[in-house]
Amino acid sequence: MSIARYLVAAVAGAAAVMIAPKLAQKGRPAAKKTLKLAMVAAYEAQVKVAQAAEGLDDLMAEAKAELIAEGLAAAAAEAASASSPEAAPAGQPG
């Protein structure tokens, strides 16, 4: 590498060291705004997931209640048919 390249690299490095704090200062508000937007988006996503989970819980509870109701109805129908005289086998009293 020639001396000119070393000088250019040294000057560029020194300029970067002097300019970096100023760029960081100017970039801070933009970075903060971006972080705030990301935090709002994350919160909104969390709310949407909670709402979806609640809806799924409600749906599962409804399905379970229907299964129980159907099971009870089937058991009641079975009990009713077993106790009725026409349901008894031929030759045996009800």
C-alpha positions as CSV (number, residue, x, y, z in Angstrom):
1,M,0.0,0.0,0.0
2,S,1.4,3.4,-0.9
3,I,1.8,6.2,1.6
4,A,-1.0,8.2,-0.1
5,R,-3.4,5.4,0.7
6,Y,-2.3,5.3,4.3
7,L,-2.8,9.0,4.6
8,V,-6.3,8.8,3.0
9,A,-7.2,5.9,5.4
10,A,-5.9,7.9,8.4
11,V,-7.8,11.0,7.4
12,A,-11.0,9.1,6.8
13,G,-10.6,7.3,10.2
14,A,-10.0,10.6,12.0
15,A,-12.9,12.2,10.2
16,A,-15.1,9.2,11.2
17,V,-14.1,9.5,14.8
18,M,-14.9,13.2,14.8
19,I,-18.1,13.0,12.8
20,A,-19.6,9.8,14.5
21,P,-20.7,11.6,17.7
22,K,-22.5,14.3,15.7
23,L,-24.2,11.7,13.5
24,A,-25.2,9.7,16.6
25,Q,-26.7,12.8,18.2
26,K,-28.7,13.6,15.1
27,G,-29.7,10.0,14.6
28,R,-30.9,9.6,18.2
29,P,-34.3,11.1,17.7
30,A,-34.9,9.0,14.6
31,A,-33.8,5.8,16.5
32,K,-36.0,6.7,19.4
33,K,-39.0,7.2,17.2
34,T,-38.3,3.9,15.5
35,L,-38.1,2.1,18.8
36,K,-41.4,3.8,20.0
37,L,-43.1,2.6,16.8
38,A,-41.8,-0.9,17.3
39,M,-43.0,-0.9,21.0
40,V,-46.5,0.2,19.9
41,A,-46.6,-2.4,17.2
42,A,-45.5,-5.1,19.7
43,Y,-48.2,-4.0,22.2
44,E,-50.9,-4.1,19.5
45,A,-49.8,-7.6,18.4
46,Q,-49.9,-8.7,22.0
47,V,-53.5,-7.4,22.3
48,K,-54.5,-9.2,19.1
49,V,-53.0,-12.5,20.2
50,A,-54.8,-12.2,23.6
51,Q,-58.1,-11.5,21.8
52,A,-57.6,-14.5,19.5
53,A,-56.7,-16.7,22.5
54,E,-59.8,-15.6,24.3
55,G,-62.0,-16.3,21.3
56,L,-60.5,-19.8,21.0
57,D,-61.1,-20.4,24.7
58,D,-64.7,-19.4,24.3
59,L,-65.1,-21.6,21.2
60,M,-63.6,-24.6,23.1
61,A,-65.9,-24.0,26.0
62,E,-69.0,-23.9,23.7
63,A,-67.9,-27.1,22.0
64,K,-67.4,-28.8,25.4
65,A,-70.8,-27.6,26.6
66,E,-72.5,-29.0,23.5
67,L,-70.7,-32.3,23.8
68,I,-71.8,-32.6,27.5
69,A,-75.4,-31.6,26.5
70,E,-75.4,-34.1,23.7
71,G,-74.1,-36.8,26.0
72,L,-76.7,-36.1,28.6
73,A,-79.4,-36.0,26.0
74,A,-78.3,-39.3,24.6
75,A,-78.1,-40.8,28.1
76,A,-81.5,-39.6,28.9
77,A,-82.9,-41.0,25.7
78,E,-81.3,-44.3,26.4
79,A,-82.6,-44.4,29.9
80,A,-86.1,-43.5,28.7
81,S,-86.1,-46.2,26.1
82,A,-84.8,-48.8,28.6
83,S,-87.6,-48.0,31.1
84,S,-90.4,-48.0,28.6
85,P,-92.4,-51.3,28.2
86,E,-92.1,-51.4,24.4
87,A,-88.4,-51.3,24.7
88,A,-88.3,-54.6,26.7
89,P,-87.4,-57.8,24.9
90,A,-90.2,-60.0,23.7
91,G,-91.6,-62.3,26.4
92,Q,-90.2,-60.3,29.3
93,P,-92.2,-57.8,31.3
94,G,-91.1,-54.2,31.3
